[in-house]
């Protein structure tokens, strides 16, 4: 973000606000300015214009990486493998004999 801001002669907060404002589904943006200088900088985001290449770079940089098990569930073959494991575990549990009944002296009967 800093490098894009330098290239187009603006600030990183302005780039960030521009990017957030132009995300699908975003209808408003909450800013956290504590000083007038920060507020002025944030309002300057309204004047930022980014090329599609810059937006694509920001999209790529902000794409989350998922850890286990979410990463496994994002891919069809992994999801199929997981479902098969669950079904095998369920079927195995059904074949187990029931646990023995508790002895009367242990239950107080």
C-alpha positions in Angstrom: 0.0 0.0 0.0 2.9 2.3 0.8 4.5 1.8 -2.5 1.2 2.5 -4.4 0.7 5.6 -2.3 4.2 6.8 -3.2 3.8 6.1 -6.9 0.6 8.2 -7.2 1.6 10.9 -4.7 -0.9 10.3 -1.9 -0.9 8.6 1.5 -1.5 5.0 2.6 -4.6 5.8 4.6 -6.2 7.4 1.5 -5.4 4.3 -0.5 -6.8 2.1 2.2 -10.0 4.1 2.4 -10.5 4.2 -1.3 -10.0 0.5 -1.6 -12.5 -0.3 1.2 -15.1 2.1 -0.2 -15.0 0.4 -3.5 -15.4 -3.2 -2.2 -18.5 -5.0 -3.2 -21.2 -4.7 -0.5 -19.6 -1.8 1.3 -22.2 1.0 1.8 -20.4 3.1 4.3 -16.9 3.5 5.8 -16.2 4.2 9.4 -13.0 6.2 10.0 -11.2 6.6 13.3 -9.5 10.0 13.0 -8.3 11.4 16.3 -6.9 14.7 14.9 -7.9 17.2 12.3 -4.9 16.2 10.2 -6.1 12.6 10.2 -9.6 13.7 9.3 -8.3 15.8 6.4 -6.2 12.9 5.2 -9.1 10.6 5.4 -11.4 13.0 3.5 -8.7 13.1 0.8 -9.5 9.5 0.0 -12.5 10.9 -2.0 -10.0 12.3 -4.5 -8.0 9.1 -5.0 -8.2 7.4 -8.4 -6.6 3.9 -8.8 -6.0 2.0 -11.9 -7.3 -1.6 -12.2 -3.7 -2.8 -11.9 -3.4 -1.1 -8.5 -6.8 -2.4 -7.3 -5.8 -5.9 -8.4 -2.5 -5.6 -6.5 -4.4 -4.6 -3.3 -6.9 -7.4 -3.8 -4.1 -9.9 -4.1 -2.3 -8.5 -1.0 -5.5 -8.7 1.1 -6.6 -12.1 0.1 -6.8 -14.1 3.3 -4.9 -17.4 3.7 -6.8 -20.1 5.4 -5.3 -22.6 7.8 -6.5 -26.1 8.6 -9.3 -27.2 8.3 -10.6 -24.3 6.1 -7.8 -24.7 3.5 -8.8 -28.4 3.1 -12.5 -27.6 2.7 -11.9 -25.1 -0.1 -11.0 -27.8 -2.5 -13.6 -30.4 -3.7 -11.4 -33.4 -3.5 -10.3 -32.6 0.0 -13.9 -32.1 1.0 -14.9 -35.4 -0.5 -12.1 -37.1 1.4 -13.2 -35.5 4.6 -16.8 -36.6 4.1 -15.7 -40.2 3.4 -13.6 -40.2 6.6 -16.6 -39.0 8.6 -18.9 -41.7 7.0 -16.3 -44.4 7.8 -16.0 -43.3 11.4 -19.8 -43.2 11.7 -20.2 -46.7 10.3 -17.4 -48.0 12.5 -19.1 -46.6 15.6 -22.4 -48.3 14.6 -20.7 -51.7 14.5 -19.2 -51.5 17.9 -20.9 -53.5 20.6 -22.7 -51.4 23.2 -20.8 -50.8 26.5 -21.6 -53.2 29.3 -24.3 -52.2 31.7 -23.0 -50.6 34.9 -22.8 -52.8 37.9 -25.4 -52.2 40.6 -22.9 -51.6 43.3 -21.3 -48.8 41.3 -24.6 -47.0 40.7 -26.0 -47.2 44.2 -29.0 -49.4 43.2 
